[in-house]
């Protein structure tokens, strides 16, 4: 099996971020089977029908989930209490991946936004 651009990115990430993001990538792949996997803005990104739906990143002191829209996180604010975030990034601990349920909610919200014509 050929490595995807995302796999290559993850191979270069130090531990414990690597293991955390591998779990996240596996969860995203289950939620978005068949999505295009690419690197966008130097980050692992999943696209559906040409629209960026989810992204991940690793930093020294945290990992980030990118919903690829500044309006997704406010919609889910009640589910995101305790997380650090900016308009377009949800930051989480280097050793604690987001739950499958939360990832599913983030992706569903973004996909609904795209279906409604919002980029």
C-alpha positions in Angstrom: 0.0 0.0 0.0 1.4 3.4 -1.0 1.8 6.0 1.7 -0.5 9.0 1.3 0.8 12.6 1.8 -0.8 12.5 5.2 1.0 9.4 6.2 4.3 11.0 5.1 3.5 14.1 7.2 2.7 11.9 10.2 5.9 9.9 9.9 7.8 13.1 10.4 5.9 14.2 13.5 7.6 13.5 16.9 6.0 11.5 19.7 3.6 11.7 21.4 2.0 14.0 18.8 2.5 11.3 16.1 0.5 8.6 17.9 -2.3 11.1 18.8 -2.6 12.3 15.2 -2.5 8.8 13.8 -5.5 8.0 15.9 -7.2 11.2 14.7 -6.4 10.4 11.1 -7.8 6.9 11.4 -11.0 8.3 12.9 -11.4 10.9 10.1 -10.8 8.2 7.5 -13.6 6.2 9.0 -16.0 9.2 8.9 -14.9 10.3 5.4 -14.1 7.1 3.5 -12.9 8.0 0.0 -12.0 11.6 0.8 -9.1 13.0 -1.0 -6.1 13.1 1.3 -3.6 15.9 0.7 -1.5 18.6 2.2 -3.0 22.1 2.3 -1.2 25.0 3.9 1.4 22.5 5.0 -1.2 20.5 7.0 -2.9 17.1 6.5 -6.2 17.8 4.9 -9.3 15.8 3.9 -11.3 17.1 0.9 -14.7 16.0 -0.3 -15.8 17.1 -3.8 -12.9 19.6 -3.8 -14.0 21.2 -0.5 -11.6 21.1 2.5 -13.5 19.4 5.3 -10.9 18.6 8.1 -7.3 19.2 8.8 -4.7 18.4 11.5 -1.5 19.8 12.7 1.2 19.1 15.4 3.1 21.7 17.4 5.5 21.4 20.3 2.9 21.9 23.0 -0.4 21.0 21.4 -2.1 19.4 18.4 -4.8 21.2 16.4 -7.9 20.2 14.5 -8.9 22.6 11.6 -12.6 22.6 10.6 -11.6 24.6 7.4 -14.1 27.3 8.3 -14.3 30.0 10.9 -18.0 29.3 11.5 -17.8 25.7 12.6 -16.4 26.0 16.1 -19.0 28.6 17.3 -21.8 26.3 16.2 -20.4 23.5 18.5 -19.3 25.8 21.4 -21.2 23.8 24.0 -19.3 20.7 23.0 -15.9 22.4 23.1 -15.8 23.7 26.6 -12.3 23.2 28.1 -10.5 23.4 24.8 -8.4 26.2 23.6 -9.4 27.6 20.2 -9.1 30.4 17.7 -11.6 31.2 15.0 -10.2 28.4 12.8 -8.4 26.0 15.0 -9.3 23.7 17.9 -6.2 22.9 20.1 -5.9 19.8 22.2 -3.3 18.0 24.3 -0.4 16.3 22.5 -1.4 12.9 24.0 -5.2 13.0 23.9 -6.9 12.7 20.6 -10.4 14.1 20.1 -13.2 11.6 20.5 -14.8 10.0 17.5 -18.1 11.6 18.5 -16.6 15.1 18.5 -14.8 14.6 15.2 -18.0 13.4 13.7 -19.8 16.5 15.0 -17.1 18.8 13.6 -17.2 17.1 10.2 -21.0 17.0 10.0 -21.2 20.7 10.8 -18.6 21.5 8.1 -20.3 19.2 5.5 -23.7 20.8 6.2 -22.1 24.2 5.7 -20.6 23.2 2.4 -24.0 21.7 1.3 -25.6 25.0 2.1 -23.2 26.7 -0.3 -20.8 28.1 2.3 -17.1 27.6 1.4 
